[in-house]
């Protein structure tokens, strides 16, 4: 599937690509964009925002999730992440899958069958379920 072949994915792709353009990543020079669809069909995007105190940097997924919560969204129903180095052409490199911490953050607002699309500049590269990315996970219902 390419983004052009699926208008729902295409909209996520466009939002994530635009968000990546805003990334603040002067230390890693690795620019990431994420876009999440919420239960109301709305799309929320985020970019990574780094910090001179390196551990204080935030991933693109975290920003998109904050935007969703601020807008009143409660569930992530589809996700797309894309990222590549500033100096790369952005096609055909390693898949930019969510980091472990962001997989757990997704877990808070999504079901195990959440589709997490990974794209690059050329379009969709792969789709995983959240259960694939974070098997046997711990979530709100455990508390
Ligand atoms: N990064 C993200 O924003 N999301 C990912 O899925 C992978 C990594 C960011 C964190 C840091 O700013 C840069 O990419 C390099 O790790």
Backbone and ligand atoms as CSV (ligand in chain L), in Angstrom:
chain,resi,resn,atom,element,x,y,z
A,1,UNK,N,N,0.851,-1.200,0.000
A,1,UNK,CA,C,0.000,0.000,0.000
A,1,UNK,C,C,0.883,1.245,0.000
A,2,UNK,N,N,0.625,2.162,-0.842
A,2,UNK,CA,C,1.303,3.459,-0.789
A,2,UNK,C,C,0.321,4.473,-0.227
A,3,UNK,N,N,0.810,5.569,0.362
A,3,UNK,CA,C,-0.114,6.569,0.895
A,3,UNK,C,C,-1.147,7.013,-0.131
A,4,UNK,N,N,-0.756,7.104,-1.364
A,4,UNK,CA,C,-1.687,7.565,-2.391
A,4,UNK,C,C,-2.828,6.583,-2.615
A,5,UNK,N,N,-2.601,5.335,-2.230
A,5,UNK,CA,C,-3.613,4.307,-2.471
A,5,UNK,C,C,-4.659,4.226,-1.366
A,6,UNK,N,N,-4.437,4.957,-0.289
A,6,UNK,CA,C,-5.331,4.878,0.870
A,6,UNK,C,C,-5.445,6.300,1.403
A,7,UNK,N,N,-6.585,6.931,1.201
A,7,UNK,CA,C,-6.683,8.357,1.525
A,7,UNK,C,C,-6.543,8.599,3.026
A,8,UNK,N,N,-6.948,7.608,3.847
A,8,UNK,CA,C,-6.805,7.772,5.297
A,8,UNK,C,C,-5.334,7.804,5.688
A,9,UNK,N,N,-4.563,6.906,5.101
A,9,UNK,CA,C,-3.133,6.892,5.391
A,9,UNK,C,C,-2.458,8.100,4.758
A,10,UNK,N,N,-2.935,8.497,3.583
A,10,UNK,CA,C,-2.340,9.643,2.900
A,10,UNK,C,C,-2.449,10.900,3.761
A,11,UNK,N,N,-3.579,11.079,4.444
A,11,UNK,CA,C,-3.756,12.268,5.289
A,11,UNK,C,C,-2.798,12.226,6.486
A,12,UNK,N,N,-2.620,11.045,7.058
A,12,UNK,CA,C,-1.651,10.912,8.154
A,12,UNK,C,C,-0.236,11.194,7.657
A,13,UNK,N,N,0.057,10.687,6.484
A,13,UNK,CA,C,1.383,10.884,5.897
A,13,UNK,C,C,1.660,12.371,5.685
A,14,UNK,N,N,0.703,13.083,5.134
A,14,UNK,CA,C,0.890,14.513,4.870
A,14,UNK,C,C,1.089,15.286,6.167
A,15,UNK,N,N,0.321,14.928,7.187
A,15,UNK,CA,C,0.438,15.634,8.468
A,15,UNK,C,C,1.790,15.355,9.126
A,16,UNK,N,N,2.240,14.108,9.061
A,16,UNK,CA,C,3.524,13.761,9.675
A,16,UNK,C,C,4.685,14.394,8.919
A,17,UNK,N,N,4.577,14.430,7.594
A,17,UNK,CA,C,5.648,15.031,6.782
A,17,UNK,C,C,5.756,16.526,7.086
A,18,UNK,N,N,4.624,17.193,7.211
A,18,UNK,CA,C,4.636,18.627,7.540
A,18,UNK,C,C,5.196,18.845,8.939
A,19,UNK,N,N,4.841,17.964,9.877
A,19,UNK,CA,C,5.346,18.094,11.246
A,19,UNK,C,C,6.857,17.908,11.280
A,20,UNK,N,N,7.358,16.939,10.504
A,20,UNK,CA,C,8.810,16.710,10.487
A,20,UNK,C,C,9.563,17.970,10.085
A,21,UNK,N,N,8.966,18.749,9.218
A,21,UNK,CA,C,9.617,19.994,8.772
A,21,UNK,C,C,9.835,20.968,9.927
A,22,UNK,N,N,9.077,20.798,11.001
A,22,UNK,CA,C,9.164,21.695,12.161
A,22,UNK,C,C,10.064,21.134,13.257
A,23,UNK,N,N,10.606,19.945,13.058
A,23,UNK,CA,C,11.380,19.299,14.120
A,23,UNK,C,C,12.522,20.203,14.595
A,24,UNK,N,N,12.735,20.180,15.909
A,24,UNK,CA,C,13.869,20.889,16.506
A,24,UNK,C,C,14.853,19.821,16.958
A,25,UNK,N,N,15.825,19.538,16.120
A,25,UNK,CA,C,16.746,18.435,16.393
A,25,UNK,C,C,18.181,18.832,16.047
A,26,UNK,N,N,18.688,19.882,16.732
A,26,UNK,CA,C,20.036,20.373,16.410
A,26,UNK,C,C,21.146,19.452,16.897
A,27,UNK,N,N,20.819,18.492,17.765
A,27,UNK,CA,C,21.868,17.635,18.327
A,27,UNK,C,C,21.990,16.340,17.559
A,28,UNK,N,N,20.888,15.682,17.309
A,28,UNK,CA,C,20.953,14.433,16.547
A,28,UNK,C,C,20.856,14.678,15.044
A,29,UNK,N,N,20.254,15.796,14.655
A,29,UNK,CA,C,19.952,16.054,13.240
A,29,UNK,C,C,19.114,14.948,12.617
A,30,UNK,N,N,18.351,14.275,13.461
A,30,UNK,CA,C,17.423,13.237,13.000
A,30,UNK,C,C,16.013,13.794,13.205
A,31,UNK,N,N,15.340,14.084,12.111
A,31,UNK,CA,C,14.059,14.792,12.161
A,31,UNK,C,C,12.912,13.793,12.032
A,32,UNK,N,N,11.967,13.896,12.953
A,32,UNK,CA,C,10.870,12.931,13.015
A,32,UNK,C,C,9.535,13.662,13.029
A,33,UNK,N,N,8.569,13.070,12.361
A,33,UNK,CA,C,7.191,13.554,12.431
A,33,UNK,C,C,6.278,12.384,12.745
A,34,UNK,N,N,5.231,12.653,13.509
A,34,UNK,CA,C,4.240,11.624,13.842
A,34,UNK,C,C,2.852,12.220,13.676
A,35,UNK,N,N,1.917,11.392,13.268
A,35,UNK,CA,C,0.524,11.830,13.155
A,35,UNK,C,C,-0.376,10.714,13.655
A,36,UNK,N,N,-1.329,11.084,14.493
A,36,UNK,CA,C,-2.272,10.128,15.074
A,36,UNK,C,C,-3.682,10.540,14.690
A,37,UNK,N,N,-4.499,9.574,14.339
A,37,UNK,CA,C,-5.937,9.820,14.171
A,37,UNK,C,C,-6.630,9.489,15.494
A,38,UNK,N,N,-7.559,10.360,15.903
A,38,UNK,CA,C,-8.271,10.079,17.155
A,38,UNK,C,C,-9.647,9.480,16.880
A,39,UNK,N,N,-10.388,9.202,17.957
A,39,UNK,CA,C,-11.681,8.515,17.836
A,39,UNK,C,C,-12.730,9.365,17.125
A,40,UNK,N,N,-12.441,10.644,16.980
A,40,UNK,CA,C,-13.361,11.519,16.251
A,40,UNK,C,C,-12.915,11.710,14.800
A,41,UNK,N,N,-11.858,11.016,14.397
A,41,UNK,CA,C,-11.378,11.120,13.031
A,41,UNK,C,C,-10.422,12.271,12.791
A,42,UNK,N,N,-10.123,12.975,13.851
A,42,UNK,CA,C,-9.223,14.124,13.699
A,42,UNK,C,C,-7.769,13.670,13.739
A,43,UNK,N,N,-6.907,14.424,13.073
A,43,UNK,CA,C,-5.486,14.092,13.031
A,43,UNK,C,C,-4.709,15.086,13.888
A,44,UNK,N,N,-3.804,14.544,14.694
A,44,UNK,CA,C,-2.934,15.358,15.543
A,44,UNK,C,C,-1.488,14.986,15.220
A,45,UNK,N,N,-0.642,16.000,15.074
A,45,UNK,CA,C,0.729,15.752,14.657
A,45,UNK,C,C,1.710,16.289,15.677
A,46,UNK,N,N,2.926,15.767,15.594
A,46,UNK,CA,C,3.992,16.240,16.475
A,46,UNK,C,C,5.338,16.030,15.825
A,47,UNK,N,N,6.330,16.747,16.329
A,47,UNK,CA,C,7.715,16.598,15.863
A,47,UNK,C,C,8.604,16.419,17.083
A,48,UNK,N,N,9.810,15.910,16.871
A,48,UNK,CA,C,10.718,15.801,18.009
A,48,UNK,C,C,11.281,17.174,18.364
A,49,UNK,N,N,11.451,17.364,19.655
A,49,UNK,CA,C,11.954,18.630,20.205
A,49,UNK,C,C,13.079,18.287,21.168
A,50,UNK,N,N,14.315,18.526,20.726
A,50,UNK,CA,C,15.465,18.150,21.536
A,50,UNK,C,C,15.823,19.268,22.514
A,51,UNK,N,N,16.809,18.961,23.367
A,51,UNK,CA,C,17.194,19.902,24.406
A,51,UNK,C,C,18.695,19.750,24.657
A,52,UNK,N,N,19.324,20.867,25.024
A,52,UNK,CA,C,20.758,20.839,25.326
A,52,UNK,C,C,21.062,19.870,26.461
A,53,UNK,N,N,20.119,19.715,27.384
A,53,UNK,CA,C,20.204,18.657,28.395
A,53,UNK,C,C,19.543,17.436,27.758
A,54,UNK,N,N,20.335,16.607,27.111
A,54,UNK,CA,C,19.823,15.615,26.152
A,54,UNK,C,C,18.617,14.797,26.610
A,55,UNK,N,N,18.609,14.283,27.868
A,55,UNK,CA,C,17.454,13.435,28.237
A,55,UNK,C,C,16.125,14.172,28.260
A,56,UNK,N,N,16.162,15.489,28.239
A,56,UNK,CA,C,14.911,16.262,28.264
A,56,UNK,C,C,14.267,16.379,26.898
A,57,UNK,N,N,14.888,15.868,25.874
A,57,UNK,CA,C,14.298,15.895,24.541
A,57,UNK,C,C,13.031,15.065,24.493
A,58,UNK,N,N,12.130,15.453,23.577
A,58,UNK,CA,C,10.852,14.739,23.451
A,58,UNK,C,C,10.707,14.188,22.040
A,59,UNK,N,N,10.157,12.991,21.955
A,59,UNK,CA,C,9.919,12.360,20.655
A,59,UNK,C,C,8.700,12.969,19.970
A,60,UNK,N,N,8.645,12.794,18.665
A,60,UNK,CA,C,7.522,13.286,17.863
A,60,UNK,C,C,6.204,12.681,18.328
A,61,UNK,N,N,6.234,11.402,18.673
A,61,UNK,CA,C,5.010,10.719,19.105
A,61,UNK,C,C,4.462,11.359,20.382
A,62,UNK,N,N,5.358,11.730,21.279
A,62,UNK,CA,C,4.938,12.353,22.535
A,62,UNK,C,C,4.238,13.671,22.252
A,63,UNK,N,N,4.785,14.451,21.323
A,63,UNK,CA,C,4.157,15.718,20.960
A,63,UNK,C,C,2.790,15.535,20.338
A,64,UNK,N,N,2.667,14.546,19.472
A,64,UNK,CA,C,1.371,14.288,18.820
A,64,UNK,C,C,0.335,13.850,19.849
A,65,UNK,N,N,0.793,13.084,20.832
A,65,UNK,CA,C,-0.125,12.613,21.867
A,65,UNK,C,C,-0.584,13.773,22.748
A,66,UNK,N,N,0.312,14.655,23.085
A,66,UNK,CA,C,-0.059,15.838,23.868
A,66,UNK,C,C,-1.073,16.678,23.103
A,67,UNK,N,N,-0.852,16.849,21.820
A,67,UNK,CA,C,-1.788,17.635,21.002
A,67,UNK,C,C,-3.167,16.983,20.988
A,68,UNK,N,N,-3.194,15.657,20.915
A,68,UNK,CA,C,-4.480,14.959,20.904
A,68,UNK,C,C,-5.227,15.159,22.221
A,69,UNK,N,N,-4.520,14.988,23.310
A,69,UNK,CA,C,-5.166,15.130,24.624
A,69,UNK,C,C,-5.652,16.568,24.816
A,70,UNK,N,N,-4.833,17.523,24.400
A,70,UNK,CA,C,-5.230,18.926,24.540
A,70,UNK,C,C,-6.500,19.227,23.754
A,71,UNK,N,N,-6.643,18.565,22.598
A,71,UNK,CA,C,-7.821,18.785,21.752
A,71,UNK,C,C,-9.035,17.985,22.218
A,72,UNK,N,N,-8.867,17.201,23.264
A,72,UNK,CA,C,-9.997,16.435,23.787
A,72,UNK,C,C,-10.082,15.018,23.258
A,73,UNK,N,N,-9.101,14.597,22.505
A,73,UNK,CA,C,-9.088,13.214,22.014
A,73,UNK,C,C,-8.785,12.249,23.137
A,74,UNK,N,N,-9.354,11.053,23.026
A,74,UNK,CA,C,-9.141,10.069,24.097
A,74,UNK,C,C,-8.561,8.745,23.603
A,75,UNK,N,N,-8.671,8.476,22.290
A,75,UNK,CA,C,-8.168,7.211,21.750
A,75,UNK,C,C,-7.418,7.449,20.445
A,76,UNK,N,N,-6.305,6.732,20.303
A,76,UNK,CA,C,-5.557,6.757,19.040
A,76,UNK,C,C,-6.029,5.568,18.210
A,77,UNK,N,N,-6.537,5.833,17.009
A,77,UNK,CA,C,-7.108,4.774,16.188
A,77,UNK,C,C,-6.228,4.394,14.998
A,78,UNK,N,N,-5.271,5.231,14.653
A,78,UNK,CA,C,-4.330,4.932,13.570
A,78,UNK,C,C,-3.141,5.868,13.742
A,79,UNK,N,N,-1.945,5.364,13.461
A,79,UNK,CA,C,-0.738,6.151,13.708
A,79,UNK,C,C,0.223,6.022,12.539
A,80,UNK,N,N,0.974,7.082,12.311
A,80,UNK,CA,C,2.024,7.042,11.279
A,80,UNK,C,C,3.228,7.815,11.793
A,81,UNK,N,N,4.394,7.224,11.612
A,81,UNK,CA,C,5.658,7.836,12.037
A,81,UNK,C,C,6.609,7.822,10.848
A,82,UNK,N,N,7.347,8.909,10.683
A,82,UNK,CA,C,8.400,8.947,9.664
A,82,UNK,C,C,9.563,9.747,10.211
A,83,UNK,N,N,10.767,9.354,9.840
A,83,UNK,CA,C,11.937,10.079,10.302
A,83,UNK,C,C,13.174,9.650,9.559
A,84,UNK,N,N,14.076,10.621,9.322
A,84,UNK,CA,C,15.363,10.328,8.701
A,84,UNK,C,C,16.283,11.505,8.980
A,85,UNK,N,N,17.582,11.297,8.831
A,85,UNK,CA,C,18.533,12.361,9.132
A,85,UNK,C,C,18.361,13.573,8.215
A,86,UNK,N,N,18.683,14.738,8.746
A,86,UNK,CA,C,18.558,15.989,7.988
A,86,UNK,C,C,19.255,15.905,6.628
A,87,UNK,N,N,20.428,15.266,6.627
A,87,UNK,CA,C,21.246,15.270,5.414
A,87,UNK,C,C,20.896,14.135,4.447
A,88,UNK,N,N,19.995,13.248,4.841
A,88,UNK,CA,C,19.654,12.108,3.974
A,88,UNK,C,C,18.508,12.479,3.039
A,89,UNK,N,N,18.379,11.716,1.983
A,89,UNK,CA,C,17.263,12.022,1.074
A,89,UNK,C,C,15.939,11.456,1.578
A,90,UNK,N,N,16.026,10.587,2.572
A,90,UNK,CA,C,14.808,10.154,3.248
A,90,UNK,C,C,14.072,9.020,2.592
A,91,UNK,N,N,14.694,8.345,1.688
A,91,UNK,CA,C,14.045,7.204,1.048
A,91,UNK,C,C,14.930,5.975,1.191
A,92,UNK,N,N,14.325,4.895,1.680
A,92,UNK,CA,C,15.013,3.613,1.681
A,92,UNK,C,C,15.945,3.341,2.840
A,93,UNK,N,N,15.986,4.227,3.829
A,93,UNK,CA,C,16.842,3.989,4.988
A,93,UNK,C,C,16.181,3.057,5.984
A,94,UNK,N,N,16.790,2.906,7.155
A,94,UNK,CA,C,16.185,2.064,8.204
A,94,UNK,C,C,14.805,2.591,8.594
A,95,UNK,N,N,13.919,1.686,8.958
A,95,UNK,CA,C,12.583,2.097,9.386
A,95,UNK,C,C,12.660,2.901,10.688
A,96,UNK,N,N,11.944,4.017,10.720
A,96,UNK,CA,C,11.888,4.827,11.939
A,96,UNK,C,C,10.699,4.380,12.772
A,97,UNK,N,N,10.904,3.307,13.510
A,97,UNK,CA,C,9.838,2.791,14.380
A,97,UNK,C,C,9.871,3.519,15.726
A,98,UNK,N,N,8.737,3.586,16.418
A,98,UNK,CA,C,8.703,4.282,17.702
A,98,UNK,C,C,9.658,3.655,18.711
A,99,UNK,N,N,10.251,4.507,19.544
A,99,UNK,CA,C,11.138,4.014,20.601
A,99,UNK,C,C,10.311,3.254,21.646
A,100,UNK,N,N,10.983,2.564,22.516
A,100,UNK,CA,C,10.286,1.765,23.522
A,100,UNK,C,C,9.367,2.589,24.398
A,101,UNK,N,N,9.846,3.754,24.802
A,101,UNK,CA,C,9.017,4.606,25.652
A,101,UNK,C,C,7.758,5.049,24.940
A,102,UNK,N,N,7.867,5.365,23.675
A,102,UNK,CA,C,6.680,5.810,22.929
A,102,UNK,C,C,5.724,4.656,22.641
A,103,UNK,N,N,6.248,3.453,22.514
A,103,UNK,CA,C,5.348,2.294,22.372
A,103,UNK,C,C,4.468,2.184,23.612
A,104,UNK,N,N,5.067,2.371,24.768
A,104,UNK,CA,C,4.292,2.327,26.012
A,104,UNK,C,C,3.317,3.500,26.087
A,105,UNK,N,N,3.719,4.664,25.616
A,105,UNK,CA,C,2.795,5.811,25.607
A,105,UNK,C,C,1.613,5.536,24.686
A,106,UNK,N,N,1.874,4.943,23.529
A,106,UNK,CA,C,0.781,4.574,22.623
A,106,UNK,C,C,-0.175,3.604,23.316
A,107,UNK,N,N,0.392,2.699,24.080
A,107,UNK,CA,C,-0.384,1.669,24.777
A,107,UNK,C,C,-1.470,2.267,25.674
A,108,UNK,N,N,-1.208,3.458,26.173
A,108,UNK,CA,C,-2.162,4.101,27.081
A,108,UNK,C,C,-3.467,4.466,26.369
A,109,UNK,N,N,-3.378,4.781,25.079
A,109,UNK,CA,C,-4.513,5.358,24.358
A,109,UNK,C,C,-4.965,4.528,23.160
A,110,UNK,N,N,-4.449,3.306,23.036
A,110,UNK,CA,C,-4.759,2.516,21.845
A,110,UNK,C,C,-4.959,1.057,22.194
A,111,UNK,N,N,-5.601,0.339,21.297
A,111,UNK,CA,C,-5.801,-1.090,21.492
A,111,UNK,C,C,-4.646,-1.854,20.831
A,112,UNK,N,N,-4.530,-3.148,21.169
A,112,UNK,CA,C,-3.413,-3.936,20.624
A,112,UNK,C,C,-3.420,-4.010,19.098
A,113,UNK,N,N,-4.593,-3.850,18.490
A,113,UNK,CA,C,-4.663,-3.932,17.020
A,113,UNK,C,C,-4.434,-2.581,16.341
A,114,UNK,N,N,-4.045,-1.557,17.106
A,114,UNK,CA,C,-3.697,-0.260,16.479
A,114,UNK,C,C,-2.732,-0.491,15.327
A,115,UNK,N,N,-3.014,0.118,14.196
A,115,UNK,CA,C,-2.074,0.050,13.078
A,115,UNK,C,C,-1.084,1.207,13.188
A,116,UNK,N,N,0.202,0.854,13.239
A,116,UNK,CA,C,1.274,1.843,13.309
A,116,UNK,C,C,2.026,1.794,11.982
A,117,UNK,N,N,1.802,2.797,11.152
A,117,UNK,CA,C,2.437,2.857,9.839
A,117,UNK,C,C,3.792,3.543,9.959
A,118,UNK,N,N,4.765,2.994,9.266
A,118,UNK,CA,C,6.085,3.618,9.214
A,118,UNK,C,C,6.330,4.036,7.765
A,119,UNK,N,N,6.668,5.298,7.587
A,119,UNK,CA,C,6.858,5.828,6.236
A,119,UNK,C,C,8.227,6.472,6.105
A,120,UNK,N,N,8.568,6.764,4.875
A,120,UNK,CA,C,9.710,7.640,4.611
A,120,UNK,C,C,9.266,8.664,3.575
A,121,UNK,N,N,10.203,9.428,3.039
A,121,UNK,CA,C,9.789,10.498,2.136
A,121,UNK,C,C,9.007,9.977,0.921
A,122,UNK,N,N,9.322,8.760,0.532
A,122,UNK,CA,C,8.695,8.189,-0.661
A,122,UNK,C,C,7.332,7.577,-0.385
A,123,UNK,N,N,6.978,7.402,0.883
A,123,UNK,CA,C,5.664,6.834,1.200
A,123,UNK,C,C,5.737,5.747,2.248
A,124,UNK,N,N,4.675,4.953,2.279
A,124,UNK,CA,C,4.541,3.936,3.325
A,124,UNK,C,C,5.563,2.825,3.125
A,125,UNK,N,N,6.217,2.434,4.231
A,125,UNK,CA,C,7.222,1.377,4.171
A,125,UNK,C,C,6.758,0.095,4.832
A,126,UNK,N,N,6.031,0.242,5.961
A,126,UNK,CA,C,5.633,-0.941,6.726
A,126,UNK,C,C,4.483,-0.581,7.651
A,127,UNK,N,N,3.722,-1.594,8.019
A,127,UNK,CA,C,2.655,-1.403,9.003
A,127,UNK,C,C,2.752,-2.510,10.041
A,128,UNK,N,N,2.753,-2.107,11.306
A,128,UNK,CA,C,2.796,-3.044,12.421
A,128,UNK,C,C,1.561,-2.827,13.285
A,129,UNK,N,N,1.151,-3.870,14.003
A,129,UNK,CA,C,0.159,-3.660,15.058
A,129,UNK,C,C,0.922,-3.244,16.314
A,130,UNK,N,N,0.203,-2.573,17.212
A,130,UNK,CA,C,0.847,-2.216,18.488
A,130,UNK,C,C,1.248,-3.477,19.237
A,131,UNK,N,N,0.457,-4.538,19.121
A,131,UNK,CA,C,0.795,-5.792,19.799
A,131,UNK,C,C,2.118,-6.371,19.291
A,132,UNK,N,N,2.401,-6.154,18.014
A,132,UNK,CA,C,3.694,-6.601,17.484
A,132,UNK,C,C,4.837,-5.793,18.087
A,133,UNK,N,N,4.597,-4.500,18.214
A,133,UNK,CA,C,5.666,-3.614,18.690
A,133,UNK,C,C,5.864,-3.716,20.200
A,134,UNK,N,N,4.779,-4.066,20.919
A,134,UNK,CA,C,4.839,-4.096,22.378
A,134,UNK,C,C,4.008,-5.269,22.893
A,135,UNK,N,N,4.541,-6.501,22.744
A,135,UNK,CA,C,3.779,-7.682,23.165
A,135,UNK,C,C,3.676,-7.777,24.683
A,136,UNK,N,N,2.614,-8.457,25.130
A,136,UNK,CA,C,2.444,-8.754,26.563
A,136,UNK,C,C,2.610,-7.493,27.409
A,137,UNK,N,N,1.936,-6.436,26.990
A,137,UNK,CA,C,2.203,-5.132,27.600
A,137,UNK,C,C,1.352,-4.877,28.840
A,138,UNK,N,N,1.771,-3.902,29.561
A,138,UNK,CA,C,1.116,-3.465,30.802
A,138,UNK,C,C,0.340,-2.190,30.510
A,139,UNK,N,N,-0.915,-2.127,30.980
A,139,UNK,CA,C,-1.717,-0.948,30.683
A,139,UNK,C,C,-2.660,-0.581,31.798
A,140,UNK,N,N,-3.521,0.415,31.523
A,140,UNK,CA,C,-4.391,0.958,32.564
A,140,UNK,C,C,-5.259,-0.085,33.235
A,141,UNK,N,N,-5.672,-1.126,32.504
A,141,UNK,CA,C,-6.588,-2.108,33.086
A,141,UNK,C,C,-5.897,-2.980,34.135
A,142,UNK,N,N,-4.569,-2.912,34.202
A,142,UNK,CA,C,-3.865,-3.678,35.229
A,142,UNK,C,C,-3.939,-3.020,36.603
A,143,UNK,N,N,-4.329,-1.767,36.625
A,143,UNK,CA,C,-4.272,-1.027,37.898
A,143,UNK,C,C,-5.578,-1.111,38.661
L,1,LIG,N1,N,12.811,10.103,17.760
L,1,LIG,C1,C,11.476,10.347,17.672
L,1,LIG,O1,O,11.035,11.509,17.799
L,1,LIG,N2,N,10.640,9.303,17.432
L,1,LIG,C2,C,11.053,8.040,17.133
L,1,LIG,O2,O,10.220,7.184,16.866
L,1,LIG,C3,C,12.491,7.719,17.155
L,1,LIG,C4,C,13.383,8.772,17.673
L,1,LIG,C5,C,13.713,11.242,17.953
L,1,LIG,C6,C,14.315,11.391,19.308
L,1,LIG,C7,C,15.561,12.216,19.005
L,1,LIG,O3,O,15.195,13.586,18.947
L,1,LIG,C8,C,15.952,11.775,17.615
L,1,LIG,O4,O,14.798,11.145,17.050
L,1,LIG,C9,C,17.106,10.817,17.563
L,1,LIG,O5,O,16.925,9.767,18.450
